[in-house]
Structure formats: structure tokens, C-alpha cells
């Protein structure tokens, strides 16, 4: 859900906390022209270096539009392709194209939600803008005529049809600099380092623009790990015969969970893989390379110095191939940082007027880092209204009093008569006490899936779910069902892998279901749906997020008629 407060955002978010940016394009000839794709608010554009932004996809008639990626014609900035969807859903509506800078859009590749297709990445031939490639699930779609016609030119991923509801999909595509007939692909994997179900894959072809039946694809495996969840690839315009490959995997060091980063280079004449660097690191917000190789996995090479690699992740890590070590680390010390935010979703790097500029799309908006001066700036000017709300509550007794949880930017509300933000990481559902409106409850995720209570309209919160077992929290959804009884404002329920209830406004929680143990569904995990009858609160329905259809021991939908003493399997 997205809600826009207009200029109020600038008042309550003076720091870099606007909202999640998942894709970027920067005009290499004029870096004041920046396009930012959001997770659920469409595509924004600035023509003055971030001072003013405008949404150019509102006329797509797609409310809550996520722009996973975009491609802009390098010869004509008015020509733009966008791929739709967001990081929470398994589908998008396809690809749109504009030829007039967003005044109107054409739906050039259409999907319906039932197809469960999502174009995660699109890329344009730099020499022929009518040639566009799109990574759609496990396929590569290609158009040779500017989007009028599309065909599938790749469908070769190793596939396990019995692995229910967990898709293996393509995540990265690169065109060889100077040779648009050569493209490289990388995919996600299924499983883990322990289960080794199916690893991420690397593919390439040297005749990508040939008629589809003639395209020859080769998979490269020698020297890569048995299992990788994600694999990032990057080309080097200063050394086009090299493909860089980066990934990280879980590892144990002295019985402690860590991650290990690998950086390799692949040459094609001769065909050989070389190890450049590997390091073990704590996967935390305060360490170099932290977060890289999971949801954050962007890698850019400096267009002015091919020895410099810029790693995304939680923060920014710069690596030197000349010294074979990380040479710079820019991290967020506070969630209220004025110009940067954790979780780098998209990088664009430009060499312009003697400086190397790294544009960062992150969970706080758009940042610009100048390598030569080491200055980080926020480009969140007026009009970048992309704050993403997961849940919004309004007061039953105080008109125009709202509060809600936002993606990575805490809880925002106006209960005291002015707008404020409480930093709680990811904020989700909020409930205002209908009797005493200064009391507010919320769910949030600061790494431990908390439940908070405020007695000052949400200006400050304290954790109230400490007695819920840690294993239950571990197996919960971030955005978990949260419910207050309509008949008793001190009775609430929150869902983890079982339902937990409090009858004394959060002082004590107790489980009213034991389905995770009874039915062996600890691993499928979390409850995603909860329904409670207002007429008879002993009647409760709940559903699990991850049913395993091929396993009769894993159940999906339950009902109780006695408040949780006994549960009926409705699946």
C-alpha cells in the first residue's frame, strides 16, 4: 500500500528515509537527468539533479506500480521501457514503453497475474535500441522491432518441477562491450549450501541477434561452487574480454554462521576461470560486503579505472583489483543518516566531467557518491513521494489521526497533532486503541520480529513480545497478521508459526495453537492469514504462507470453534 502526504514528507523525513528505490537510469551525457524505479510507486524522473521529481507513470492506470527495471534509449531519452512488479509478489503485468518521455505508455509485453510471470531485468542493445532483452522467470524474451513482437530465445535453466512454489529464475544479463551479439546470463538457485538442490547458473551465447533456432547457448560451470543462491555478473568496458562473477555463500567458522564472498573472472580466449579474491565476513550492517549476494547484489566497475569495483549490499564497499583488497567502506551509522540508507538495490556508475559518480538506489531513496571527493549526497528532493506503507490504522475516536508502518523507515503517524517518525526498521501493521487513542500497537522487524506498544501516540515504542519463544519469531513472516478484539481492546493476537494471544494489553503472551508441532509444519513456517469472528471470538481461521501441496503431512488452512483448544484441518 502507498499513501502520499505531499510536502509533509519533507517535514517528517529530513534524513534519507524516503522509500525504496529498486532501479535507476542516469543519462551519461547529463547526470542531472535521473530516472528512479520504485518498488510500488511507479517511475520518477528528475531533470535538475534531484531538486525536483515527477512521477511519469501515473497515467499507466496501474496503481501501486512497481518498476523493477528500466531501459532508456541512449540516443533518445524520450524512449523508455519499464518492467513491472515488486519484490513481494511473484508476478508483474509485463513491460511498458513510452516514446514521449512518459506522456503516454504502450503495454508492449503483457502478463496477467495467473501466469505468475515477472520481468526482473531488461536491457537494450547499445547500438540498436530496437533490440531489447527481458529476463522473465526462467526465460529470455527478445524483441528486434522496438517491442512490437517478442519471442523466447532462452529456456535452458535446470528445472525441478517437484520443488513447489519456489522458482529458479534469471536475475542478471550483460551485453559484451563492443559486441552486442554476445550476452551473458546468470540465475538464482534453489535450496541452500546444506541441501544443494540446484545451484545458480551461468550461460552465454555469441549469436544473440540471430534467428531464434540458430542461437547456441553454452553453460559454464568449471570452477564455480556446487551451490550459489545468486550470482552477479559484470562486464568491463575497458577490458571487454573479461566477465566478472561475484557471489557469496553461507559458511561456518568455529561453529559461527558467516558468509564467504567470491570474486572471479572468466576469459573466453582461452576459456578459463580465474579466482581473484575471497573473504569470510560477518553478514551484518557494520561490515564490509555485508548483505552482498542475497537480496542486495549489485556490482559496478569504474568506467575510468577498471581496477575499482563497487559492491552493493547493506552499504557500499569499494574493492581494488590492483591491491586485491577493499579500499573504501561507506556505511550508515544511523537510520536517520542525512544522505544514505542501508540496503543498496540498484547502482548506476557514470564518469562525467572528470569525476566518477555512483548513483545508489536504496531503501531511503536516491544517493549520489563522488569517488574522487568521497562525498555522499541525497538526491531526495521535492516530489519523490515513494514512501511504502505496509499497514495503516486510523483512530475511531480522533478524526484524521493516522499511523502506519513503512518499508525500512519505521512507524509514521500524526497522533500528537503533528507528523512524526519512530525508527523501528521495517514497520508493518499498526493498531490504535479505540478507547485510549494515545496507546498504539505495532508489528515491526528490526531483526527480531517485534511487537511494540506506545503510550504517547506512537512517538516512542517499547517491545512487548519478549516472552514469545525465539523459534516462533524466527519462523514468522515479517508482515505477519496482527489483530485486536473488537470487544476487548486489551486482547490482541499476533501470528508467528503459531498464534499467540494476550489478554492484558501485551504484558503476557501465550500460544493458542500448537499446529507447528502437531502437524510438523515448523519448516514451512509462517501463518499469513488470520480471521476471527466478531460475533463469536472463539471461532478463528488461520492459513499458512507456504503449503507443501505434495506432502500430506503439511497442512494449510485451519479452524477452531473453541478459541484454540481444538483445531480442524480444512485443507
ZAMARGU-4260 file (C-alpha; in steps of 0.2 Angstrom, whole numbers, plus 5000, padded with zeros to 4 digits):
<rodrens>
0) 5000/5000/5000 | 5006/5018/4996 | 5000/5034/5003 | 5007/5051/4999 | 5007/5065/5012
5) 5014/5078/4999 | 5026/5091/5007 | 5023/5084/5024 | 5036/5070/5019 | 5050/5083/5018
10) 5045/5089/5036 | 5045/5072/5045 | 5059/5064/5034 | 5073/5077/5034 | 5085/5062/5034
15) 5087/5050/5019 | 5072/5040/5023 | 5060/5042/5008 | 5057/5025/5002 | 5064/5010/4992
20) 5072/5013/4975 | 5074/4997/4965 | 5080/5003/4948 | 5090/5018/4941 | 5095/5026/4925
25) 5107/5041/4923 | 5110/5050/4907 | 5129/5048/4904 | 5129/5065/4895 | 5119/5074/4908
30) 5119/5067/4926 | 5106/5079/4931 | 5094/5068/4922 | 5090/5053/4934 | 5076/5040/4932
35) 5071/5030/4948 | 5060/5015/4948 | 5051/5012/4965 | 5045/4996/4972 | 5027/5001/4972
40) 5025/5019/4967 | 5030/5020/4948 | 5044/5028/4939 | 5050/5045/4945 | 5061/5057/4935
45) 5072/5072/4939 | 5080/5084/4927 | 5088/5095/4939 | 5099/5083/4949 | 5087/5078/4962
50) 5080/5095/4967 | 5063/5091/4959 | 5055/5075/4955 | 5039/5070/4945 | 5030/5053/4943
55) 5029/5049/4924 | 5019/5033/4926 | 5004/5038/4935 | 4995/5038/4918 | 4998/5019/4916
60) 4982/5017/4926 | 4992/5004/4937 | 4990/5009/4955 | 5004/5003/4966 | 5015/5000/4951
65) 5032/4993/4954 | 5046/4997/4942 | 5059/4983/4944 | 5070/4989/4930 | 5071/5001/4916
70) 5080/5003/4899 | 5082/5020/4891 | 5087/5023/4873 | 5104/5031/4873 | 5101/5040/4858
75) 5083/5047/4863 | 5079/5049/4881 | 5061/5050/4877 | 5061/5031/4873 | 5059/5021/4889
80) 5055/5003/4893 | 5049/4998/4911 | 5047/4981/4918 | 5033/4980/4931 | 5031/4970/4948
85) 5039/4972/4965 | 5049/4961/4977 | 5034/4954/4987 | 5024/4947/4973 | 5028/4933/4961
90) 5020/4942/4946 | 5020/4958/4936 | 5009/4965/4922 | 5023/4965/4909 | 5033/4978/4900
95) 5028/4996/4895 | 5036/5008/4883 | 5035/5026/4880 | 5041/5036/4866 | 5037/5053/4873
100) 5045/5053/4890 | 5031/5046/4899 | 5016/5057/4892 | 5009/5040/4886 | 5013/5022/4888
105) 5010/5007/4877 | 5009/4989/4885 | 5021/4980/4874 | 5023/4964/4883 | 5008/4959/4894
110) 5006/4946/4908 | 4991/4943/4919 | 4993/4938/4937 | 4988/4920/4934 | 5003/4917/4923
115) 5015/4921/4938 | 5027/4930/4926 | 5038/4944/4931 | 5052/4953/4921 | 5066/4956/4933
120) 5078/4964/4921 | 5078/4972/4904 | 5092/4978/4894 | 5094/4987/4877 | 5107/4984/4864
125) 5118/5000/4865 | 5120/5000/4846 | 5102/4996/4841 | 5089/5002/4853 | 5075/4992/4844
130) 5083/4976/4851 | 5078/4973/4869 | 5080/4958/4880 | 5070/4954/4896 | 5073/4941/4909
135) 5056/4934/4913 | 5056/4920/4926 | 5067/4907/4918 | 5066/4914/4900 | 5074/4927/4890
140) 5062/4937/4879 | 5069/4947/4864 | 5061/4960/4853 | 5070/4965/4837 | 5057/4979/4832
145) 5056/4990/4847 | 5043/4979/4857 | 5030/4976/4843 | 5035/4957/4843 | 5043/4946/4857
150) 5050/4929/4856 | 5058/4917/4869 | 5076/4914/4865 | 5082/4905/4881 | 5074/4892/4892
155) 5088/4881/4897 | 5089/4883/4916 | 5090/4866/4925 | 5072/4864/4932 | 5065/4854/4946
160) 5046/4853/4944 | 5043/4845/4961 | 5051/4859/4970 | 5034/4868/4974 | 5031/4886/4973
165) 5050/4891/4973 | 5055/4896/4956 | 5073/4896/4949 | 5074/4912/4938 | 5086/4923/4929
170) 5092/4938/4938 | 5106/4946/4928 | 5110/4949/4910 | 5125/4958/4902 | 5130/4963/4884
175) 5148/4962/4880 | 5155/4979/4877 | 5158/4982/4858 | 5150/4966/4853 | 5131/4966/4855
180) 5130/4948/4848 | 5137/4941/4864 | 5127/4941/4880 | 5129/4933/4897 | 5116/4927/4909
185) 5115/4922/4927 | 5101/4914/4938 | 5096/4911/4956 | 5097/4894/4964 | 5085/4883/4974
190) 5090/4876/4991 | 5105/4880/5002 | 5123/4876/5005 | 5117/4861/5015 | 5103/4854/5004
195) 5112/4858/4987 | 5096/4857/4977 | 5100/4867/4962 | 5114/4880/4960 | 5114/4897/4952
200) 5119/4895/4933 | 5130/4905/4921 | 5126/4905/4902 | 5132/4914/4887 | 5130/4915/4868
205) 5139/4923/4854 | 5125/4925/4842 | 5111/4933/4852 | 5104/4943/4837 | 5102/4928/4826
210) 5085/4920/4822 | 5080/4910/4837 | 5083/4892/4831 | 5101/4897/4827 | 5106/4904/4844
215) 5118/4892/4853 | 5119/4893/4872 | 5133/4887/4882 | 5133/4884/4901 | 5149/4887/4911
220) 5152/4878/4927 | 5170/4873/4929 | 5177/4881/4945 | 5161/4888/4952 | 5154/4882/4968
225) 5142/4867/4969 | 5129/4879/4976 | 5126/4898/4975 | 5109/4906/4979 | 5113/4921/4967
230) 5127/4925/4955 | 5131/4943/4950 | 5140/4946/4933 | 5148/4962/4927 | 5157/4967/4911
235) 5171/4979/4909 | 5171/4992/4895 | 5190/4994/4897 | 5193/4976/4896 | 5178/4968/4886
240) 5185/4951/4885 | 5183/4948/4904 | 5167/4944/4913 | 5167/4947/4932 | 5157/4935/4943
245) 5153/4938/4961 | 5143/4928/4974 | 5143/4924/4992 | 5138/4908/5002 | 5134/4903/5019
250) 5149/4896/5029 | 5153/4890/5047 | 5168/4897/5056 | 5171/4890/5073 | 5153/4885/5074
255) 5148/4903/5070 | 5137/4907/5055 | 5146/4918/5042 | 5146/4922/5024 | 5160/4920/5011
260) 5162/4931/4996 | 5170/4925/4980 | 5176/4936/4966 | 5181/4928/4949 | 5185/4932/4931
265) 5180/4922/4916 | 5190/4924/4900 | 5184/4917/4883 | 5200/4917/4873 | 5206/4905/4881
270) 5190/4899/4890 | 5196/4899/4908 | 5190/4905/4925 | 5202/4913/4937 | 5200/4916/4956
275) 5203/4934/4961 | 5198/4936/4979 | 5188/4928/4993 | 5185/4933/5010 | 5174/4927/5025
280) 5164/4941/5033 | 5151/4944/5047 | 5135/4947/5037 | 5130/4962/5047 | 5126/4981/5044
285) 5143/4986/5050 | 5154/4975/5040 | 5162/4977/5023 | 5152/4966/5010 | 5138/4964/5022
290) 5122/4959/5013 | 5130/4956/4997 | 5125/4941/4987 | 5107/4939/4995 | 5094/4952/4990
295) 5107/4965/4988 | 5119/4960/4974 | 5124/4975/4963 | 5141/4976/4956 | 5148/4991/4946
300) 5166/4993/4938 | 5173/5011/4937 | 5172/5017/4919 | 5188/5027/4922 | 5198/5014/4932
305) 5195/4996/4928 | 5204/4991/4945 | 5189/4998/4955 | 5174/4988/4959 | 5159/4995/4969
310) 5149/4982/4978 | 5132/4984/4984 | 5125/4976/4999 | 5119/4984/5015 | 5131/4998/5012
315) 5145/5002/4999 | 5161/4993/4998 | 5174/4998/4985 | 5187/4984/4980 | 5203/4987/4971
320) 5210/4974/4959 | 5227/4982/4960 | 5229/4979/4978 | 5217/4964/4979 | 5208/4971/4995
325) 5194/4983/4999 | 5200/5001/4999 | 5185/5010/5005 | 5169/5007/5015 | 5154/5019/5017
330) 5142/5013/5030 | 5126/5020/5038 | 5129/5023/5057 | 5111/5028/5060 | 5094/5025/5052
335) 5092/5044/5051 | 5108/5047/5040 | 5106/5063/5030 | 5111/5056/5013 | 5112/5037/5013
340) 5102/5022/5019 | 5106/5004/5021 | 5101/4991/5008 | 5108/4995/4991 | 5095/4989/4977
345) 5102/4997/4962 | 5118/5005/4956 | 5122/5016/4941 | 5140/5022/4939 | 5145/5037/4927
350) 5161/5045/4923 | 5157/5064/4920 | 5167/5079/4919 | 5182/5071/4927 | 5173/5063/4942
355) 5166/5045/4945 | 5149/5046/4951 | 5140/5031/4959 | 5121/5033/4960 | 5113/5022/4973
360) 5095/5017/4974 | 5092/5011/4992 | 5078/5009/5005 | 5079/5028/5008 | 5079/5035/4991
365) 5092/5040/4979 | 5110/5044/4984 | 5125/5050/4974 | 5143/5046/4979 | 5158/5055/4971
370) 5173/5044/4972 | 5186/5057/4970 | 5180/5068/4984 | 5172/5053/4995 | 5156/5064/4997
375) 5139/5056/4998 | 5123/5067/4994 | 5105/5063/4995 | 5095/5067/4979 | 5078/5066/4988
380) 5071/5082/4983 | 5053/5088/4981 | 5041/5076/4973 | 5049/5059/4976 | 5034/5053/4985
385) 5038/5034/4986 | 5036/5030/5004 | 5029/5012/5005 | 5017/5008/5019 | 5013/4990/5024
390) 4999/4994/5035 | 4989/5010/5040 | 4977/5012/5055 | 4965/5027/5059 | 4958/5031/5076
395) 4939/5028/5079 | 4938/5042/5092 | 4950/5055/5085 | 4946/5061/5067 | 4961/5062/5055
400) 4973/5053/5066 | 4983/5040/5056 | 4998/5029/5059 | 5006/5016/5049 | 5022/5005/5046
405) 5034/5008/5032 | 5047/4999/5022 | 5063/5001/5032 | 5058/5018/5038 | 5049/5015/5054
410) 5032/5020/5060 | 5024/5036/5054 | 5009/5045/5062 | 5001/5061/5067 | 4993/5057/5084
415) 5000/5072/5094 | 4994/5084/5081 | 5010/5084/5070 | 5018/5071/5059 | 5032/5061/5067
420) 5043/5045/5064 | 5049/5032/5076 | 5064/5022/5070 | 5060/5004/5071 | 5067/4997/5055
425) 5053/4989/5044 | 5036/4994/5051 | 5021/4984/5047 | 5004/4984/5055 | 4998/4997/5067
430) 4983/4997/5079 | 4976/5012/5088 | 4967/5008/5104 | 4949/5013/5101 | 4946/5018/5119
435) 4963/5026/5124 | 4970/5033/5107 | 4987/5038/5114 | 4990/5019/5115 | 4996/5011/5099
440) 5002/4994/5095 | 5013/4989/5080 | 5022/4975/5072 | 5040/4978/5066 | 5056/4970/5061
445) 5072/4976/5067 | 5079/4958/5065 | 5069/4950/5079 | 5051/4952/5073 | 5045/4963/5087
450) 5028/4969/5093 | 5028/4987/5100 | 5017/4997/5112 | 5017/5016/5113 | 5008/5026/5126
455) 5012/5043/5118 | 5003/5041/5101 | 5017/5031/5093 | 5031/5044/5097 | 5041/5030/5106
460) 5038/5012/5107 | 5043/4998/5119 | 5044/4980/5114 | 5031/4969/5122 | 5033/4952/5115
465) 5049/4947/5124 | 5041/4931/5131 | 5037/4924/5114 | 5049/4910/5110 | 5063/4914/5099
470) 5060/4899/5087 | 5042/4906/5084 | 5049/4923/5079 | 5062/4915/5068 | 5048/4906/5058
475) 5037/4921/5056 | 5033/4932/5042 | 5039/4950/5043 | 5022/4956/5038 | 5013/4944/5050
480) 4994/4945/5054 | 4990/4956/5069 | 4973/4958/5077 | 4964/4967/5091 | 4947/4960/5098
485) 4933/4972/5093 | 4925/4968/5110 | 4940/4970/5121 | 4954/4982/5117 | 4966/4973/5129
490) 4965/4957/5119 | 4977/4955/5104 | 4983/4941/5093 | 4999/4940/5083 | 5004/4926/5071
495) 5021/4918/5070 | 5022/4899/5066 | 5008/4898/5079 | 4995/4910/5085 | 5000/4920/5101
500) 4987/4930/5111 | 4987/4942/5125 | 4973/4947/5136 | 4981/4960/5146 | 4987/4973/5133
505) 5004/4964/5130 | 5010/4960/5147 | 5010/4942/5144 | 5008/4932/5128 | 5003/4913/5126
510) 5001/4901/5112 | 4983/4896/5107 | 4988/4884/5094 | 5001/4871/5093 | 4999/4866/5075
515) 5018/4868/5070 | 5022/4853/5082 | 5006/4843/5079 | 5007/4844/5060 | 5025/4845/5058
520) 5025/4862/5049 | 5039/4870/5058 | 5049/4872/5041 | 5035/4878/5030 | 5034/4891/5044
525) 5023/4906/5045 | 5005/4910/5047 | 5000/4923/5033 | 4981/4924/5036 | 4970/4926/5052
530) 4951/4928/5053 | 4942/4930/5069 | 4923/4931/5071 | 4917/4947/5079 | 4900/4938/5084
535) 4909/4923/5092 | 4928/4926/5095 | 4930/4908/5099 | 4929/4905/5080 | 4946/4908/5072
540) 4953/4903/5055 | 4971/4903/5050 | 4981/4899/5035 | 5000/4896/5032 | 5010/4905/5020
545) 5019/4890/5012 | 5009/4875/5010 | 5018/4860/5003 | 5005/4853/4991 | 5014/4836/4988
550) 5016/4832/5006 | 5000/4826/5015 | 5008/4830/5032 | 5009/4848/5028 | 4993/4857/5031
555) 4987/4874/5025 | 4970/4880/5032 | 4963/4878/5050 | 4948/4882/5060 | 4944/4882/5079
560) 4927/4884/5087 | 4933/4885/5105 | 4947/4898/5105 | 4961/4887/5100 | 4959/4872/5111
565) 4955/4861/5096 | 4959/4864/5078 | 4950/4857/5062 | 4960/4854/5046 | 4950/4862/5032
570) 4963/4858/5018
</rodrens>
